[in-house]
Amino acid sequence: MSNTNLSAALHDLLDHKVLLDTAIEQHFAPDYRQCTNGAWDDREGFVEHIAHLRTIVARAEISVLNELTDGDQYAERHVARMVKVDGSTVTQEVFVFAQFAPDGRFSSIEEVTNMLAGAESDRGIGNAR
């Protein structure tokens, strides 16, 4: 299996036409872990977070600014523009360091988010549940 990338994963995760279980299986290893702004989640916690995002985000646009892969190491920076179901918008710049499992799916991601636009209450959307 070839390595996935974050843009493809986020598109599948936030696209309401793709089943959540299908998106998770395609892009994330069974032992997947993620750290967002210093808070660690296992795969189950990550799935809970994405399931919640699907209830509040109507659509998302991901613009990749930088991306680098070196063996099983991956680094990326993107801007996520999200339109919530209530019509409000949130824009975040996200800095990512990740590692691939031997099968090409993500085994871990560590990310830091920087809110560029949106309500103060959306600052923690990267960890929302």
C-alpha positions as CSV (number, residue, x, y, z in Angstrom):
1,M,0.0,0.0,0.0
2,S,1.3,3.4,-0.8
3,N,1.4,6.2,1.8
4,T,-1.7,8.3,2.3
5,N,-1.5,12.1,2.8
6,L,-3.3,14.4,5.1
7,S,-5.2,16.2,2.4
8,A,-6.8,12.9,1.1
9,A,-7.4,11.8,4.7
10,L,-9.1,15.1,5.7
11,H,-11.2,15.1,2.6
12,D,-12.5,11.6,3.3
13,L,-13.0,12.3,7.0
14,L,-15.0,15.5,6.6
15,D,-16.8,14.4,3.4
16,H,-20.3,13.3,4.6
17,K,-20.5,11.0,1.5
18,V,-17.7,8.8,2.7
19,L,-18.5,6.5,5.6
20,L,-16.5,7.4,8.7
21,D,-15.4,3.8,9.3
22,T,-14.2,3.5,5.7
23,A,-12.2,6.8,5.9
24,I,-10.6,5.7,9.2
25,E,-9.7,2.2,7.9
26,Q,-8.2,3.6,4.7
27,H,-5.9,6.3,6.3
28,F,-5.2,5.3,9.9
29,A,-3.5,2.2,11.4
30,P,-5.2,0.2,14.1
31,D,-2.8,1.6,16.8
32,Y,-3.1,5.2,15.5
33,R,-2.5,8.0,18.1
34,Q,-2.8,11.7,17.6
35,C,-1.6,14.7,19.7
36,T,-3.5,18.0,19.0
37,N,-2.2,21.0,20.8
38,G,-0.6,18.9,23.5
39,A,-3.6,16.5,24.1
40,W,-3.1,12.8,23.1
41,D,-5.9,10.6,21.8
42,D,-5.9,7.0,20.8
43,R,-7.7,5.9,17.6
44,E,-11.1,5.6,19.4
45,G,-10.8,9.1,20.8
46,F,-9.8,10.4,17.3
47,V,-12.9,8.7,15.8
48,E,-15.1,10.3,18.5
49,H,-13.6,13.7,17.6
50,I,-14.2,13.3,13.8
51,A,-17.7,12.0,14.4
52,H,-18.4,15.2,16.4
53,L,-16.9,17.4,13.7
54,R,-19.2,15.8,11.1
55,T,-22.1,17.1,13.2
56,I,-20.9,20.7,13.3
57,V,-19.0,21.1,10.0
58,A,-21.0,21.4,6.8
59,R,-18.0,21.5,4.5
60,A,-14.2,22.0,4.7
61,E,-11.6,23.2,2.2
62,I,-8.0,22.1,2.8
63,S,-5.2,24.1,1.2
64,V,-1.8,22.4,1.5
65,L,1.0,24.9,1.9
66,N,3.9,22.6,2.5
67,E,4.3,18.8,2.4
68,L,7.4,16.6,2.8
69,T,7.7,12.8,3.0
70,D,11.0,11.1,4.0
71,G,10.6,7.3,4.4
72,D,8.1,6.8,7.1
73,Q,8.2,10.4,8.3
74,Y,5.8,13.0,7.1
75,A,5.5,16.8,7.6
76,E,2.8,19.1,6.4
77,R,1.3,22.6,6.9
78,H,-2.2,23.4,5.7
79,V,-5.0,25.9,6.1
80,A,-8.4,24.4,6.9
81,R,-11.4,26.6,6.1
82,M,-14.6,25.1,7.6
83,V,-18.1,26.2,7.2
84,K,-20.2,25.1,10.1
85,V,-23.8,23.9,9.8
86,D,-24.9,27.2,11.5
87,G,-23.2,29.1,8.7
88,S,-20.3,30.5,10.7
89,T,-16.8,29.9,9.5
90,V,-13.5,28.9,11.1
91,T,-10.1,29.1,9.5
92,Q,-7.1,27.4,11.0
93,E,-3.5,26.9,10.0
94,V,-2.3,23.5,11.1
95,F,1.4,22.3,11.5
96,V,1.8,18.5,11.3
97,F,4.5,15.9,12.0
98,A,3.5,12.3,11.4
99,Q,4.7,8.8,11.0
100,F,3.5,6.1,8.6
101,A,2.9,2.5,9.6
102,P,4.5,-0.2,7.4
103,D,1.3,-0.5,5.4
104,G,1.4,3.3,4.4
105,R,-1.4,4.5,6.8
106,F,-0.8,7.0,9.5
107,S,0.4,5.5,12.8
108,S,0.7,8.8,14.6
109,I,0.2,12.5,14.0
110,E,1.3,15.4,16.2
111,E,-0.2,18.7,15.3
112,V,-0.5,22.3,16.5
113,T,-3.3,24.6,15.3
114,N,-3.3,28.3,14.9
115,M,-6.8,29.9,14.5
116,L,-6.7,32.6,11.8
117,A,-10.4,33.5,11.8
118,G,-13.5,32.5,13.6
119,A,-15.3,32.9,16.9
120,E,-13.2,32.5,20.1
121,S,-15.5,29.6,21.1
122,D,-14.1,27.7,18.0
123,R,-10.4,28.0,19.1
124,G,-10.5,24.4,20.4
125,I,-12.2,22.9,17.4
126,G,-9.1,20.7,16.9
127,N,-10.0,18.8,20.1
128,A,-13.8,19.3,20.1
129,R,-16.1,16.4,21.0
